[in-house]
Amino acid sequence: FFGGEKMFSNHKDDTEREYFSALYAEYGRKMLQVAKICGEESSAEDNVQDALLHLMRHTELLKSLSPPQRYLYIMKTVQYTTKDRNKSESRRKKREDYFFDSESSGLTHEEKVELYTVLIDLPDLDRDILFFHYLWGYTYKEIATLMHIRYKDVCSRIQAARKHALKLLQGGELAK
């Protein structure tokens, strides 16, 4: 299978590592099947690994469930993880489509490529906040809730990210 033992090797508690290795041995193939059914076959392994990372944060809950409940919880976790990844990919594609297919922005294709390149070069958090606000229309408060950061941090990050983007567009370099 695809490296389950390696994935658990850095887990801090030996008993938890053994528990998840056994869990993976028991449910791994079914998890992979669910991930393939719910999403792209090429990303199924990544989806299963994401699901396992999520499950590791809920070890006590998993241990408290009966085997049928545990099975259902694990498979639903894979299903939701796969759907979340699909949504993220869809948003990424929409983001790219917005820049490259939209005529309403008034930008030439070359300007769109330059702007997109600048935004991609921003630090992840700054870029994500800009996309949430300007492309998808989220309010500062909604962004703060979604990203688990304070409202005033969203405000300051948007200002800083706009300044960084402008500096990059004007040919300056971004200090990371």
C-alpha positions in Angstrom: 0.0 0.0 0.0 1.2 3.6 0.0 3.5 4.2 3.0 1.1 4.0 5.9 3.9 2.9 8.3 6.0 5.8 7.2 3.2 8.2 7.8 2.8 7.1 11.4 6.5 6.9 12.2 6.7 10.5 13.5 3.6 10.1 15.7 4.6 10.9 19.3 3.0 8.1 21.3 4.0 4.4 20.5 0.5 3.1 21.5 -1.2 5.6 19.2 1.2 4.8 16.4 0.4 1.1 16.8 -3.3 1.9 17.0 -3.3 3.9 13.8 -1.1 1.4 12.0 -3.6 -1.3 12.9 -6.5 0.9 11.9 -4.8 1.6 8.6 -4.2 -2.1 8.0 -7.8 -2.8 8.7 -9.5 0.0 6.8 -6.9 1.4 4.4 -8.0 -0.4 1.3 -11.7 0.5 1.9 -10.6 4.1 2.6 -8.8 4.2 -0.7 -11.9 2.8 -2.5 -14.1 5.5 -1.0 -11.6 8.2 -1.9 -11.6 7.0 -5.5 -15.4 6.9 -5.7 -15.8 10.4 -4.2 -13.0 12.1 -6.2 -10.2 11.8 -8.7 -8.4 8.5 -8.7 -5.1 10.2 -9.0 -5.6 12.1 -5.7 -7.2 9.3 -3.7 -4.0 8.4 -1.8 -3.6 12.1 -0.8 -7.2 12.2 0.3 -6.8 9.1 2.5 -3.6 10.6 4.1 -5.5 13.8 4.8 -8.3 11.8 6.3 -5.9 9.9 8.5 -4.3 13.2 9.7 -7.8 14.4 10.6 -8.6 11.1 12.4 -5.4 11.4 14.4 -6.8 14.5 16.1 -9.8 12.4 17.2 -8.1 9.4 18.6 -10.2 9.2 21.8 -13.4 9.4 19.9 -12.3 6.6 17.5 -11.4 4.4 20.4 -14.8 5.0 22.1 -16.8 3.9 19.0 -18.0 0.4 18.4 -16.5 -1.3 15.3 -19.5 -0.5 13.0 -19.6 3.1 14.2 -15.8 3.5 13.8 -16.0 2.1 10.2 -18.8 4.6 9.3 -16.9 7.5 11.0 -13.7 6.6 9.1 -15.4 6.3 5.8 -17.4 9.5 6.2 -14.1 11.3 7.2 -12.6 10.1 3.9 -15.7 11.2 2.0 -15.7 14.7 3.5 -11.9 15.1 3.2 -12.2 14.2 -0.5 -15.1 16.6 -1.0 -13.1 19.4 0.7 -10.1 18.7 -1.6 -12.4 18.7 -4.6 -13.9 22.1 -3.5 -10.4 23.5 -3.0 -9.4 22.4 -6.5 -12.5 23.8 -7.9 -11.8 27.2 -6.2 -8.3 27.1 -7.5 -9.6 26.5 -11.0 -12.2 29.3 -10.7 -9.4 31.6 -9.5 -7.4 30.8 -12.6 -10.4 31.0 -14.9 -11.2 34.4 -13.4 -7.8 35.7 -14.4 -7.5 34.1 -17.7 -11.0 33.8 -19.1 -12.7 36.9 -17.9 -13.1 39.8 -20.3 -14.7 42.1 -17.7 -11.5 43.0 -15.9 -10.2 45.2 -18.7 -6.8 43.6 -18.5 -4.9 42.1 -21.4 -3.9 38.4 -21.2 -0.3 39.5 -20.4 -1.4 41.8 -17.6 -3.5 38.9 -16.2 -0.6 36.6 -16.3 1.6 39.1 -14.5 -1.0 39.8 -11.8 -1.6 36.1 -11.2 2.1 35.5 -11.0 2.5 38.3 -8.4 -0.4 37.0 -6.3 1.0 33.5 -6.4 4.4 34.9 -5.2 2.8 36.4 -2.1 3.1 34.5 1.2 0.3 31.9 1.4 -1.7 33.6 4.1 -1.6 37.0 2.4 -2.6 35.5 -1.0 -5.4 33.5 0.5 -6.9 36.5 2.3 -6.8 38.6 -0.9 -8.5 35.8 -2.9 -11.2 35.3 -0.2 -11.9 39.0 -0.1 -11.5 40.3 -3.7 -12.3 37.2 -5.8 -14.9 35.4 -3.7 -16.4 38.4 -1.9 -16.0 37.3 1.7 -16.1 40.0 4.3 -13.2 40.6 6.7 -15.3 39.0 9.5 -16.0 35.9 7.4 -12.3 35.6 6.5 -11.4 35.8 10.2 -13.8 33.1 11.1 -12.8 30.8 8.2 -9.1 31.2 8.8 -9.2 31.2 12.6 -7.5 34.6 12.9 -8.5 37.8 14.5 -10.5 40.4 12.6 -7.8 43.1 13.0 -5.2 40.7 11.7 -7.3 40.2 8.5 -7.5 44.0 8.1 -3.7 44.5 8.5 -2.9 41.5 6.3 -5.0 42.8 3.5 -3.3 46.2 3.6 0.2 44.6 3.8 -0.6 42.1 1.0 -1.9 44.9 -1.3 1.3 46.9 -0.7 3.4 43.8 -1.4 1.5 43.1 -4.6 1.9 46.7 -5.8 5.6 46.6 -5.1 6.0 43.4 -7.1 3.9 44.8 -9.9 6.2 47.8 -10.0 9.2 45.5 -10.4 10.3 45.4 -6.8 11.2 42.2 -4.9 9.1 40.8 -2.1 11.0 40.2 1.2 9.6 37.0 2.6 
